[in-house]
């Protein structure tokens, strides 16, 4: 089939490449000519494992092309996927639908009458129905469930597909688009528009709630002298709960969970069905950043003024160069404002971090960041950081003090190497008799 993908950011570029991998002819559309030029040359302007290879493969074969022209897209595509962003509005917690509305309007003006316009963007419930009433081509909704760092795998081998449709024809077309995926046994849920939209927002809300729950338990553990790691391990053995997303730490960030739960809570208020717990989920998440900064001050005798701080991590999660709402950079910027000399290292996100936080210091390697530091903060869970030898690191720093903001480092190993070690939701070493 001939498909267009509107928007070539993280979601759109991945979807376009993966649809080409499934055998379709794909035209990617974006208003940014520089991005289109880069993708046309087989270059991906962000880090996503496996995606550069797919882009290069299918641009070389001619199965995947890119353009800035909606007219060209309308003439080309039988099915048009809208993959544009829905950022948080500046004046409220609501989602900004400017890009979604513009994309559908442009498609309605150029697409063939029998085309299918398919939304993949995360939107407030009610958006698909509104767009369907204003567009002549038929509308469907097919929410995405991608994890950064695993986006190619999640597109080609998803754990489920959701089709929000109003006709058998739309379902038949989407089944044809995803035929190889469905043939592999992927579960399909066919739903009405509101349910399809809610699947995405509810999934993000649930995941955010589970993360904030274990972080709230970390707060209780610190007050009561418990160990949140052991607590999480015990909870995870319960099949009704499971171990995933039960790692206490500095909290979630990125371009999805924070803004999506705020938009969901805002939309629920509009519908007269308040989801007030989501605001507490958000508040707990933000408090984790405060607590890391507090632990940093405690290790430094009350304040960080003049302390050289090495921050290991800039991306909001490993496997990505995405720094949107990054807890690591939020903490780094806060400590710099308090007078610390902050140096950041990240395996992939350095360029993005420099652009967004130009006043922070940056090191090309983790060793360079550690050298001469009076405090180390481990804030993004890259495997490279977990593999650091604490004895070697102790020889590089000026003062062996570390806050493990991700709760994955071996406290015994680090303290045995002479480090003062603190982590969220765990007793301080002196409380353990060390």
Secondary structure by P-SEA (a helix, b strand, c coil): cbbbbccccaaaaaaaaaaaaaccbbbbbbccaaaaaaaaaccccccccaaaaaaaaaaaaccbbbbccaaaaaacccbbbbbcccccccccccccaaaaaaaaaaaaacccccbbbbbccccccaaaaaaaaccccbbbbbbbbccccaaaaaaacccccccccccaaaaaaaaaaaaaaaaaccbbbbbcaaaaaaaaaaaaaaaaaaaaaaaaaaaaaaaacccaaaaaaaaaacccccccccccccccccccaaaaaaaaaaaaaaacccaaaaaaaaaaaaaaaaaaaaaaaaaacccccccbbbbcccccccccccccccaaaaaaaaaaaaccbbbbbbcccaaaaaaacccbbbbcccccccccccbbbbcccccccccccaaaaaaccccbbbbcccccccaaaaaaaccccccccccccccccc
